[in-house]
Amino acid sequence: MTLLAHDLDSPYLLERSQIERFQRDGHITLRDVLSPATLASYAQRITAQVTARFHDQPLATRGTYGKAFQQIMNLWTVDEVAREFVFSPRLARLAAELMGVRGVRLYHDQALYKEPGGGFTPWHCDQRYWPLASPKACTAWIPFQSVPLAMGPLSFAVGSHRADFGRELVIGDDSERIIARRVSDLPMVEEAFDLGAVSFHYGWTFHRAPPNTTTTLRQVMTIIYMDQDMRLAAPTSREQESDWNQWCPGARVGEVIDTPLNPVLYPPCT
């Protein structure tokens, strides 16, 4: 087995305390999940895809959301190398074990590249956009390089996945202002990411990222996982209706989201 295959396929052993911390705090950052060689290998191909596919107006003329990052989704459907990365059994198993479910499906992947001079990512929670019937969904945030504070790593409001406010807010200036005020009494985690670190956070966990004040592109791949038995909820917003059509086409309200775009990633098919 090559180093790359070992990194993507073999189990990463979690301690019970790490699982408990994730479920209590709504997020966790794990060290040395992937090797520098693995990250460098996949970063080259995924970054090339982002560069080829991202077409937008100059950074200075974009709004708050547009300045936050370059966003390209579901690269696994157009690039075999990206598919290898997104389908990693190691990463999918971590998501399943952290959430305490028997297996996970893919919701979708997305590359989030914060340009030099890129703006802050406003406070928000991801599951506001997802028409999912349970909170058993999470995002793996996988930097392809170390991410110092000046480059814009994720910040988390600890325990905010249990909050009952702000879940209706679309990401933007209003969510930044309102959620910042509401989570001010919660502990905050804002720290640099070492090379090889991967964070996981629940869909309802409030998080943000500061601007990238460096001259280096922040290269991050994300993978969104959901419980293997996740059912489609009736959309409660235009954004959830759009997600249903784009990421779960053919799924039916009340039924398990079992579509060609939502394969089971763990346990891997034999």
DRENBA-803864 format. One line per 4 residues: number of its first residue (from 1); their letters; for each residue x, y, z of N, C-alpha, C. Coordinates in nm, 2 decimals, padded with zeros to 4 digits. Each point is the difference from the previous one (the first is absolute). Layout:
<gufis>
NUM> a> X:Y:Z:X:Y:Z:X:Y:Z ~ ...
</gufis>
This chain:
<gufis>
1> mtll> 00.09:-00.12:00.00:-00.09:00.12:00.00:00.09:00.12:00.00 ~ -00.03:00.10:-00.09:00.08:00.12:00.00:-00.04:00.09:00.11 ~ 00.09:00.10:00.03:-00.03:00.09:00.11:-00.13:00.07:-00.02 ~ -00.03:00.05:-00.13:-00.12:00.07:-00.03:-00.12:-00.09:00.03
5> ahdl> 00.00:-00.12:-00.05:-00.11:-00.10:00.03:-00.02:-00.02:00.15 ~ 00.12:-00.02:00.07:-00.01:-00.03:00.14:-00.07:00.12:00.07 ~ 00.04:00.12:-00.04:-00.06:00.12:00.07:-00.15:00.01:-00.03 ~ -00.04:-00.03:-00.12:-00.14:00.02:-00.03:-00.09:-00.12:00.04
9> dspy> 00.06:-00.12:00.01:-00.08:-00.12:00.03:00.00:-00.05:00.14 ~ 00.12:00.01:00.07:00.01:-00.07:00.13:-00.07:00.08:00.11 ~ -00.04:-00.07:00.10:-00.07:00.07:00.11:00.09:00.10:00.08 ~ -00.05:00.11:00.04:00.06:00.09:00.09:-00.06:-00.03:00.14
13> ller> 00.07:-00.04:00.09:-00.05:-00.04:00.13:-00.05:00.11:00.09 ~ -00.12:00.01:00.03:-00.06:00.10:00.09:00.00:-00.05:00.14 ~ 00.01:00.09:00.09:-00.02:-00.03:00.14:-00.14:00.03:00.04 ~ -00.06:-00.07:00.10:-00.14:00.02:00.04:-00.01:00.15:00.04
17> sqie> 00.10:00.06:00.06:-00.01:00.14:00.05:-00.02:00.09:-00.12 ~ 00.06:-00.03:-00.11:-00.01:00.09:-00.12:-00.14:-00.01:-00.06 ~ -00.06:-00.11:00.00:-00.14:-00.02:-00.05:-00.09:00.08:00.10 ~ 00.02:-00.01:00.13:-00.08:00.07:00.09:00.01:00.15:-00.01
21> rfqr> 00.13:00.04:-00.02:00.02:00.15:-00.02:-00.07:00.05:-00.12 ~ 00.01:-00.07:-00.11:-00.07:00.04:-00.12:-00.14:00.02:00.02 ~ -00.07:-00.10:00.06:-00.14:00.00:00.02:-00.04:00.11:00.10 ~ 00.09:00.03:00.10:-00.03:00.10:00.09:00.02:00.14:-00.05
25> dghi> 00.11:00.02:-00.07:00.04:00.13:-00.05:-00.05:00.04:-00.14 ~ -00.03:-00.10:-00.08:-00.05:00.02:-00.13:00.11:00.01:-00.11 ~ 00.13:-00.01:00.05:00.11:00.00:-00.10:00.12:-00.06:00.07 ~ 00.10:-00.04:-00.08:00.12:-00.05:00.05:00.11:00.01:-00.12
29> tlrd> 00.12:00.03:00.04:00.11:00.00:-00.09:00.09:-00.11:00.03 ~ 00.03:-00.09:-00.09:00.08:-00.12:00.02:00.14:00.02:-00.07 ~ 00.10:-00.04:00.07:00.14:00.03:-00.05:00.05:-00.12:-00.09 ~ 00.08:00.03:-00.09:00.07:-00.10:-00.08:-00.09:-00.10:-00.06
33> vlsp> -00.11:00.04:-00.06:-00.10:-00.09:-00.07:00.05:-00.04:-00.13 ~ 00.07:00.09:-00.07:00.05:-00.03:-00.14:00.15:00.05:00.00 ~ 00.08:-00.07:-00.07:00.14:00.04:-00.01:00.03:00.11:-00.10 ~ 00.11:00.07:00.02:00.03:00.11:-00.09:00.01:-00.05:-00.15
37> atla> 00.05:-00.12:-00.02:00.01:-00.05:-00.14:-00.14:-00.02:-00.06 ~ -00.09:-00.05:00.08:-00.14:-00.02:-00.05:-00.07:00.13:-00.03 ~ 00.01:00.09:00.09:-00.06:00.14:-00.02:00.06:00.06:-00.13 ~ 00.13:00.00:-00.01:00.07:00.06:-00.12:-00.05:-00.06:-00.13
41> syaq> -00.01:-00.13:00.00:-00.04:-00.07:-00.12:-00.14:00.04:-00.05 ~ -00.09:-00.01:00.10:-00.14:00.03:-00.04:-00.02:00.15:-00.02 ~ 00.07:00.09:00.07:-00.01:00.14:-00.01:00.03:00.05:-00.14 ~ 00.10:-00.06:-00.06:00.04:00.04:-00.14:-00.11:-00.02:-00.10
45> rita> -00.07:-00.11:00.00:-00.11:-00.03:-00.09:-00.13:00.08:00.03 ~ -00.03:00.01:00.13:-00.12:00.07:00.04:00.01:00.15:-00.02 ~ 00.12:00.05:00.03:00.02:00.14:-00.02:-00.01:00.04:-00.15 ~ 00.05:-00.09:-00.09:-00.01:00.02:-00.14:-00.14:00.01:-00.04
49> qvta> -00.08:-00.09:00.05:-00.15:00.00:-00.03:-00.06:00.13:00.05 ~ 00.03:00.04:00.12:-00.06:00.13:00.05:00.04:00.12:-00.09 ~ 00.13:00.00:-00.04:00.04:00.11:-00.08:-00.07:00.00:-00.14 ~ -00.02:-00.12:-00.05:-00.06:00.00:-00.14:-00.15:00.03:00.01
53> rfhd> -00.06:-00.03:00.11:-00.15:00.01:00.01:-00.05:00.13:00.07 ~ 00.08:00.07:00.07:-00.04:00.12:00.07:00.01:00.12:-00.09 ~ -00.12:00.06:-00.03:00.00:00.12:-00.08:-00.09:00.10:00.07 ~ 00.06:00.11:00.04:-00.08:00.10:00.07:00.06:00.13:-00.02
57> qpla> -00.06:00.11:00.04:00.05:00.13:-00.02:00.11:00.02:00.10 ~ 00.08:00.11:-00.02:00.11:00.03:00.09:-00.04:00.00:00.14 ~ 00.09:-00.04:00.09:-00.03:-00.01:00.14:-00.05:00.12:00.06 ~ 00.05:00.12:-00.03:-00.03:00.12:00.06:-00.15:00.04:-00.03
61> trgt> -00.06:-00.05:-00.11:-00.13:00.04:-00.04:-00.11:-00.10:00.05 ~ 00.04:-00.10:00.07:-00.10:-00.10:00.05:-00.06:00.04:00.13 ~ -00.11:-00.06:00.04:-00.06:00.02:00.13:00.07:-00.08:00.10 ~ -00.06:00.01:00.12:00.06:-00.07:00.12:00.02:-00.15:-00.03
65> ygka> -00.10:-00.07:-00.04:00.01:-00.14:-00.03:00.10:-00.03:-00.11 ~ 00.00:00.07:-00.11:00.09:-00.02:-00.11:00.14:00.02:00.04 ~ 00.03:00.09:00.09:00.14:00.03:00.05:00.05:-00.11:00.09 ~ -00.09:-00.08:00.06:00.04:-00.10:00.10:00.08:-00.11:-00.06
69> fqqi> -00.03:-00.05:-00.12:00.07:-00.11:-00.06:-00.04:-00.03:-00.14 ~ 00.08:-00.07:-00.07:-00.03:-00.06:-00.13:-00.07:-00.14:00.04 ~ -00.11:-00.02:-00.05:-00.08:-00.12:00.03:-00.04:-00.08:-00.12 ~ 00.05:-00.13:00.00:-00.03:-00.09:-00.11:-00.05:-00.13:00.06
73> mnlw> -00.12:-00.05:-00.04:-00.06:-00.11:00.06:00.00:-00.13:-00.09 ~ -00.01:-00.11:00.07:-00.01:-00.13:-00.06:00.10:-00.03:-00.10 ~ 00.13:00.03:00.03:00.11:-00.04:-00.09:00.01:-00.15:-00.02 ~ -00.06:-00.08:00.09:00.01:-00.14:-00.01:-00.07:-00.05:-00.13
77> tvde> -00.09:00.08:-00.05:-00.08:-00.05:-00.11:00.07:00.03:-00.14 ~ 00.11:00.08:00.01:00.07:00.04:-00.13:00.14:-00.03:00.00 ~ 00.06:-00.05:00.11:00.14:-00.03:00.01:00.03:-00.13:00.08 ~ 00.06:-00.09:-00.06:00.03:-00.13:00.07:00.09:00.01:00.12
81> vare> 00.10:00.10:-00.01:00.09:00.01:00.12:-00.08:00.07:00.11 ~ -00.08:00.10:-00.03:-00.09:00.05:00.11:-00.09:-00.10:00.06 ~ -00.05:-00.09:-00.09:-00.09:-00.11:00.05:00.07:-00.09:00.10 ~ 00.13:-00.03:-00.03:00.08:-00.09:00.09:00.01:00.07:00.14
85> fvfs> 00.02:00.13:00.00:00.01:00.07:00.12:-00.13:00.01:00.08 ~ -00.10:00.04:-00.07:-00.13:00.01:00.06:-00.06:-00.13:00.06 ~ 00.03:-00.11:-00.07:-00.04:-00.13:00.04:00.09:-00.07:00.10 ~ 00.09:00.07:00.06:00.09:-00.06:00.10:-00.07:-00.07:00.11
89> prla> 00.02:-00.13:00.02:-00.06:-00.07:00.11:00.04:00.05:00.14 ~ 00.13:00.05:00.01:00.05:00.05:00.12:-00.09:00.12:00.05 ~ -00.02:00.09:-00.09:-00.07:00.12:00.04:-00.15:-00.03:00.02 ~ -00.06:-00.08:-00.08:-00.14:-00.04:00.02:-00.02:-00.07:00.13
93> rlaa> 00.09:-00.09:00.03:-00.01:-00.08:00.13:00.01:00.10:00.12 ~ 00.09:00.09:-00.01:00.01:00.10:00.11:-00.13:00.07:00.02 ~ -00.07:00.05:-00.11:-00.13:00.06:00.01:-00.10:-00.09:00.06 ~ 00.00:-00.12:-00.04:-00.10:-00.10:00.06:00.02:-00.02:00.15
97> elmg> 00.13:-00.02:00.03:00.03:-00.03:00.14:-00.03:00.13:00.09 ~ 00.04:00.11:-00.05:-00.02:00.13:00.08:-00.15:00.02:00.02 ~ -00.09:-00.03:-00.10:-00.14:00.03:00.02:-00.07:-00.12:00.06 ~ 00.06:-00.11:00.01:-00.06:-00.12:00.06:-00.11:-00.06:-00.08
101> vrgv> 00.03:-00.01:-00.13:-00.09:-00.07:-00.10:00.07:-00.12:-00.06 ~ -00.08:-00.09:-00.06:00.05:-00.12:-00.05:00.08:00.02:-00.13 ~ -00.04:00.11:-00.07:00.07:00.03:-00.13:-00.04:00.14:-00.05 ~ 00.07:00.05:-00.10:-00.03:00.13:-00.05:-00.01:00.00:-00.15
105> rlyh> -00.08:00.09:-00.05:-00.01:00.03:-00.14:00.06:00.14:-00.03 ~ 00.04:00.02:-00.13:00.04:00.13:-00.04:-00.12:00.09:-00.02 ~ 00.01:00.12:00.05:-00.10:00.11:-00.04:00.06:00.07:-00.12 ~ 00.11:00.07:00.02:00.08:00.04:-00.12:00.14:00.05:00.05
109> dqal> 00.09:00.02:-00.09:00.13:00.05:00.03:00.00:00.15:-00.04 ~ 00.10:00.07:00.05:00.02:00.14:-00.05:00.14:00.04:00.04 ~ 00.07:00.06:-00.10:00.12:00.07:00.02:-00.02:00.14:00.04 ~ 00.07:00.04:00.11:-00.02:00.14:00.05:00.14:00.06:00.00
113> ykep> 00.03:00.08:-00.10:00.14:00.06:-00.01:-00.01:00.15:00.03 ~ 00.06:00.04:00.11:00.00:00.14:00.04:00.12:00.07:-00.06 ~ -00.03:00.09:-00.09:00.11:00.07:-00.07:00.08:00.09:00.09 ~ 00.13:00.03:-00.04:00.07:00.11:00.07:-00.08:00.13:00.00
117> gggf> -00.02:00.06:00.12:-00.09:00.11:00.00:-00.15:-00.03:00.01 ~ -00.03:-00.13:00.00:-00.14:-00.04:00.01:-00.06:00.04:00.14 ~ -00.13:00.03:00.00:-00.07:00.05:00.11:-00.03:-00.11:00.10 ~ -00.07:00.04:00.11:-00.04:-00.09:00.11:-00.12:-00.08:-00.05
121> tpwh> -00.01:-00.12:00.05:-00.12:-00.09:-00.02:-00.09:00.03:00.12 ~ -00.13:00.05:-00.03:-00.08:00.04:00.11:-00.05:-00.12:00.09 ~ -00.04:00.03:00.12:-00.06:-00.10:00.09:-00.12:-00.06:-00.07 ~ -00.01:-00.13:00.01:-00.11:-00.07:-00.06:00.00:-00.15:00.05
125> cdqr> -00.11:-00.07:-00.03:00.00:-00.14:00.01:-00.05:-00.07:-00.13 ~ 00.07:-00.10:-00.04:-00.02:-00.06:-00.13:-00.14:-00.06:-00.02 ~ -00.05:-00.07:00.11:-00.12:-00.08:-00.03:-00.12:00.09:-00.02 ~ 00.01:00.13:00.01:-00.11:00.09:-00.04:-00.03:-00.02:-00.14
129> ywpl> 00.09:-00.05:-00.08:-00.02:-00.02:-00.15:-00.04:-00.14:-00.03 ~ 00.01:-00.09:00.09:-00.01:-00.14:-00.03:-00.14:-00.06:00.04 ~ -00.08:-00.05:-00.09:-00.13:-00.06:00.03:00.01:-00.14:00.06 ~ 00.06:-00.01:00.12:00.03:-00.12:00.06:-00.09:-00.02:00.13
133> aspk> -00.04:-00.13:00.02:-00.10:-00.02:00.11:00.06:-00.02:00.13 ~ 00.13:-00.01:00.02:00.07:-00.01:00.13:00.12:00.08:00.00 ~ 00.06:00.02:00.12:00.13:00.08:00.01:00.12:-00.09:-00.02 ~ -00.02:-00.12:-00.05:00.12:-00.09:-00.01:00.06:00.03:-00.14
137> acta> 00.06:00.12:-00.01:00.08:00.03:-00.12:00.11:00.09:00.04 ~ 00.12:-00.01:-00.07:00.11:00.08:00.04:00.09:00.03:-00.12 ~ 00.09:00.09:00.02:00.09:00.04:-00.10:00.15:-00.03:00.04 ~ 00.08:-00.06:-00.08:00.14:-00.01:00.02:00.07:00.11:-00.08
141> wipf> 00.08:00.08:00.07:00.07:00.12:-00.05:00.15:-00.04:-00.01 ~ 00.05:-00.01:-00.12:00.13:-00.07:-00.02:00.09:00.10:-00.07 ~ 00.09:00.07:00.07:00.09:00.09:-00.06:00.11:-00.07:-00.07 ~ 00.05:00.04:-00.12:00.11:-00.06:-00.07:00.13:00.06:00.04
145> qsvp> 00.00:00.09:00.10:00.12:00.06:00.05:-00.03:00.04:00.15 ~ 00.11:00.04:00.07:-00.03:00.05:00.13:-00.07:00.13:-00.02 ~ -00.09:00.04:00.10:-00.08:00.12:-00.01:00.02:00.08:00.13 ~ 00.09:00.10:-00.01:00.02:00.09:00.12:-00.12:00.09:00.01
149> lamg> -00.01:00.07:00.12:-00.12:00.08:00.02:-00.01:00.11:-00.11 ~ 00.11:00.05:-00.05:-00.01:00.10:-00.10:-00.05:-00.05:-00.14 ~ -00.01:-00.13:-00.02:-00.05:-00.05:-00.12:-00.15:-00.03:00.00 ~ -00.06:00.00:00.12:-00.15:-00.02:00.01:-00.04:-00.14:00.03
153> plsf> 00.05:-00.06:00.11:-00.06:-00.13:00.04:-00.14:00.01:00.06 ~ -00.07:-00.11:00.01:-00.13:00.00:00.06:00.01:00.03:00.14 ~ -00.11:00.08:00.05:-00.02:00.02:00.14:-00.14:-00.06:00.03 ~ -00.01:-00.05:00.13:-00.12:-00.07:00.04:-00.06:00.06:00.13
157> avgs> -00.13:00.01:00.01:-00.07:00.03:00.12:-00.03:-00.13:00.07 ~ 00.07:-00.03:00.11:-00.01:-00.13:00.06:-00.14:-00.03:00.05 ~ -00.06:-00.12:-00.03:-00.13:-00.04:00.04:-00.11:00.07:-00.07 ~ 00.03:00.08:-00.10:-00.11:00.07:-00.07:-00.09:-00.09:-00.09
161> hrad> 00.04:-00.12:-00.02:-00.09:-00.09:-00.07:-00.13:-00.03:00.07 ~ 00.00:00.03:00.13:-00.12:-00.01:00.08:-00.08:00.13:00.02 ~ 00.04:00.10:-00.06:-00.06:00.13:00.01:-00.14:00.00:-00.08 ~ -00.09:00.09:00.05:-00.13:00.01:-00.07:-00.02:00.13:-00.06
165> fgre> 00.11:00.07:-00.04:-00.01:00.13:-00.06:00.08:00.00:-00.13 ~ -00.03:00.09:-00.09:00.08:00.03:-00.11:00.00:-00.10:-00.11 ~ -00.07:-00.11:00.01:00.00:-00.10:-00.10:-00.07:00.03:-00.13 ~ -00.08:00.11:00.00:-00.07:00.04:-00.12:00.09:00.10:-00.08
169> lvig> 00.11:00.04:00.05:00.08:00.11:-00.06:00.09:-00.05:-00.12 ~ -00.02:00.06:-00.11:00.09:-00.03:-00.12:00.14:00.07:00.03 ~ 00.10:-00.07:-00.04:00.14:00.05:00.02:00.01:00.14:-00.07 ~ 00.05:00.09:00.08:00.02:00.14:-00.05:00.03:00.10:00.11
173> ddse> -00.01:00.13:-00.03:00.02:00.10:00.10:-00.09:-00.01:00.12 ~ -00.13:-00.03:-00.03:-00.10:-00.01:00.11:00.04:-00.12:00.09 ~ 00.03:-00.11:-00.06:00.04:-00.12:00.09:00.12:00.03:00.08 ~ 00.10:00.07:-00.06:00.12:00.03:00.08:-00.03:00.09:00.12
177> riia> -00.09:00.10:-00.02:-00.03:00.09:00.10:-00.08:-00.06:00.11 ~ -00.11:-00.07:-00.04:-00.10:-00.05:00.10:00.06:-00.12:00.07 ~ 00.06:-00.09:-00.07:00.06:-00.12:00.07:00.11:00.03:00.09 ~ 00.09:00.10:-00.04:00.11:00.04:00.08:-00.05:00.05:00.14
181> rrvs> -00.11:00.07:00.00:-00.06:00.05:00.12:-00.05:-00.12:00.09 ~ -00.07:-00.09:-00.07:-00.07:-00.11:00.07:00.10:-00.10:00.06 ~ 00.11:-00.02:-00.07:00.10:-00.11:00.05:00.10:00.06:00.09 ~ -00.01:00.13:00.03:00.11:00.06:00.08:00.02:-00.06:00.14
185> dlpm> -00.10:-00.07:00.05:00.01:-00.06:00.13:00.05:-00.14:-00.01 ~ 00.02:-00.05:-00.12:00.05:-00.14:-00.01:00.16:00.01:-00.02 ~ 00.06:-00.11:00.05:00.15:-00.01:-00.03:00.03:00.00:-00.15 ~ 00.10:00.06:-00.04:00.04:00.01:-00.14:00.13:-00.08:-00.02
189> veea> 00.01:-00.07:-00.11:00.13:-00.06:-00.04:00.04:00.06:-00.13 ~ 00.12:00.07:00.00:00.06:00.06:-00.12:00.14:-00.03:00.01 ~ 00.05:-00.10:-00.08:00.14:-00.04:00.01:00.05:-00.04:-00.14 ~ 00.13:00.01:-00.02:00.07:-00.04:-00.12:-00.02:-00.15:-00.02
193> fdlg> 00.00:-00.04:-00.13:00.00:-00.15:-00.03:00.14:-00.04:-00.05 ~ 00.05:-00.10:00.07:00.13:-00.06:-00.05:-00.02:-00.08:-00.12 ~ 00.11:-00.02:-00.08:-00.01:-00.08:-00.12:-00.04:-00.14:00.04 ~ -00.10:-00.06:-00.07:-00.05:-00.13:00.04:-00.12:00.00:00.08
197> avsf> -00.04:00.11:00.06:-00.12:00.01:00.09:-00.12:00.01:-00.08 ~ -00.11:-00.07:00.05:-00.13:00.01:-00.06:-00.10:00.03:00.11 ~ -00.09:00.09:-00.03:-00.11:00.02:00.10:-00.13:-00.05:-00.05 ~ -00.09:-00.04:00.09:-00.13:-00.04:-00.02:-00.10:00.09:00.08
201> hygw> -00.11:00.04:-00.06:-00.10:00.07:00.08:-00.14:-00.03:-00.05 ~ -00.09:-00.01:00.09:-00.14:-00.03:-00.03:-00.06:00.11:-00.09 ~ -00.10:-00.04:-00.07:-00.07:00.10:-00.09:-00.06:00.12:00.07 ~ -00.04:-00.02:00.13:-00.06:00.11:00.08:00.10:00.08:00.08
205> tfhr> 00.13:-00.03:-00.01:00.10:00.07:00.08:00.03:00.13:-00.07 ~ -00.01:00.11:00.08:00.04:00.13:-00.05:00.15:00.02:-00.02 ~ 00.04:00.05:-00.11:00.14:00.01:-00.03:00.02:00.12:-00.10 ~ 00.13:00.05:00.00:00.04:00.11:-00.09:00.14:-00.02:-00.03
209> appn> 00.06:00.09:-00.08:00.14:00.00:-00.02:00.05:00.15:-00.03 ~ 00.11:00.03:00.06:00.05:00.14:-00.02:00.05:00.02:-00.15 ~ 00.03:00.12:-00.04:00.06:00.02:-00.13:00.13:-00.06:-00.02 ~ 00.04:-00.02:-00.13:00.14:-00.04:-00.03:00.08:00.12:-00.03
213> tttt> 00.08:00.04:00.10:00.09:00.12:-00.01:00.14:-00.04:-00.05 ~ 00.02:-00.12:-00.04:00.13:-00.04:-00.05:00.00:00.01:-00.15 ~ 00.12:-00.03:-00.06:00.01:00.00:-00.15:-00.01:-00.14:-00.06 ~ -00.05:-00.10:00.09:-00.01:-00.14:-00.04:-00.15:-00.04:-00.02
217> lrqv> -00.03:-00.07:-00.10:-00.14:-00.05:-00.02:-00.03:-00.11:00.11 ~ -00.11:00.02:00.07:-00.04:-00.11:00.10:-00.08:-00.10:-00.08 ~ 00.06:-00.12:-00.01:-00.06:-00.11:-00.07:-00.06:-00.10:00.09 ~ -00.13:-00.02:-00.01:-00.08:-00.09:00.09:-00.10:-00.08:-00.08
221> mtii> 00.00:-00.13:00.03:-00.11:-00.08:-00.06:-00.09:-00.04:00.12 ~ -00.13:00.00:-00.03:-00.09:-00.05:00.10:-00.09:-00.11:-00.05 ~ -00.04:-00.09:00.09:-00.09:-00.11:-00.04:-00.11:00.00:00.11 ~ -00.13:00.00:-00.05:-00.11:00.01:00.08:-00.06:-00.15:00.01
225> ymdq> -00.01:-00.05:00.12:-00.05:-00.13:00.02:-00.14:00.00:00.07 ~ -00.08:-00.09:-00.03:-00.13:-00.02:00.08:-00.02:-00.14:00.04 ~ -00.07:-00.03:00.10:-00.04:-00.13:00.04:-00.04:-00.08:-00.12 ~ 00.04:-00.13:00.00:-00.03:-00.09:-00.11:-00.15:-00.01:-00.01
229> dmrl> -00.08:00.02:00.11:-00.14:-00.02:00.00:-00.07:00.13:00.00 ~ 00.07:00.11:-00.04:-00.07:00.13:00.00:-00.11:00.01:-00.10 ~ -00.11:00.06:00.05:-00.12:00.02:-00.08:-00.01:00.14:-00.05 ~ -00.07:00.02:-00.11:-00.02:00.14:-00.05:-00.11:00.06:00.07
233> aapt> 00.02:00.12:00.05:-00.10:00.08:00.07:-00.06:00.09:-00.10 ~ -00.13:00.04:00.02:-00.07:00.10:-00.09:00.08:00.13:00.01 ~ 00.04:00.06:-00.11:00.08:00.12:00.01:-00.08:00.11:00.07 ~ 00.06:00.08:00.07:-00.06:00.12:00.07:00.05:00.13:-00.05
237> sreq> 00.07:00.00:-00.11:00.05:00.12:-00.06:00.03:-00.02:-00.14 ~ 00.02:00.11:-00.08:00.04:-00.01:-00.14:00.14:-00.06:-00.01 ~ 00.09:00.03:00.09:00.13:-00.06:00.00:00.00:-00.15:00.02 ~ -00.09:-00.05:00.09:-00.01:-00.15:00.02:-00.06:-00.06:-00.12
241> esdw> -00.09:00.06:-00.06:-00.06:-00.05:-00.13:00.11:-00.01:-00.10 ~ 00.08:00.10:-00.01:00.11:-00.01:-00.10:00.10:-00.11:00.03 ~ 00.03:-00.02:00.13:00.10:-00.10:00.03:-00.06:-00.14:-00.03 ~ -00.13:-00.02:00.02:-00.07:-00.12:-00.03:00.02:-00.03:-00.15
245> nqwc> -00.03:00.09:-00.08:00.01:-00.02:-00.15:00.14:-00.02:-00.05 ~ 00.10:00.07:00.07:00.13:00.00:-00.05:00.08:-00.12:00.06 ~ -00.01:-00.03:00.13:00.08:-00.10:00.06:-00.07:-00.13:00.03 ~ -00.13:-00.01:-00.01:-00.07:-00.12:00.03:-00.11:-00.02:-00.10
249> pgar> 00.03:00.02:-00.13:-00.11:-00.01:-00.10:-00.06:-00.14:00.00 ~ -00.13:00.00:00.00:-00.08:-00.13:00.00:-00.03:-00.05:00.14 ~ 00.06:00.05:00.10:-00.04:-00.04:00.14:-00.15:00.05:00.03 ~ -00.06:-00.08:00.08:-00.14:00.04:00.04:-00.01:00.03:00.15
253> vgev> -00.09:00.10:00.02:-00.02:00.04:00.14:-00.04:-00.11:00.09 ~ 00.07:-00.02:00.11:-00.04:-00.11:00.09:00.07:-00.13:-00.02 ~ 00.08:-00.01:-00.11:00.07:-00.12:-00.04:00.15:00.02:00.02 ~ 00.07:-00.11:00.01:00.15:00.00:00.01:00.05:00.06:-00.13
257> idtp> 00.10:00.09:00.02:00.06:00.07:-00.12:00.10:-00.09:-00.07 ~ -00.05:-00.09:-00.08:00.08:-00.10:-00.07:00.00:00.03:-00.15 ~ 00.09:00.09:-00.04:00.00:00.03:-00.14:00.14:-00.02:-00.05 ~ 00.02:00.00:-00.14:00.14:-00.01:-00.05:00.10:00.10:00.05
261> lnpv> -00.05:00.12:00.04:00.09:00.11:00.05:00.02:-00.01:00.15 ~ -00.06:-00.10:00.06:00.01:-00.02:00.15:00.04:-00.14:00.04 ~ 00.12:-00.04:-00.06:00.04:-00.14:00.03:00.04:-00.02:00.15 ~ -00.01:-00.12:00.04:00.06:-00.04:00.14:00.15:00.00:-00.01
265> lypp> 00.07:00.07:00.08:00.14:00.01:00.00:00.06:-00.09:00.11 ~ -00.07:-00.02:00.11:00.04:-00.09:00.10:-00.12:-00.07:00.06 ~ 00.00:-00.13:00.02:00.10:-00.09:-00.04:00.02:-00.01:-00.15 ~ 00.12:-00.01:-00.05:00.03:00.00:-00.15:-00.07:-00.12:-00.06
269> ct> -00.05:00.01:-00.12:-00.06:-00.11:-00.08:00.11:-00.10:-00.03 ~ -00.04:-00.13:00.01:00.10:-00.11:-00.03:-00.04:-00.06:-00.13
</gufis>
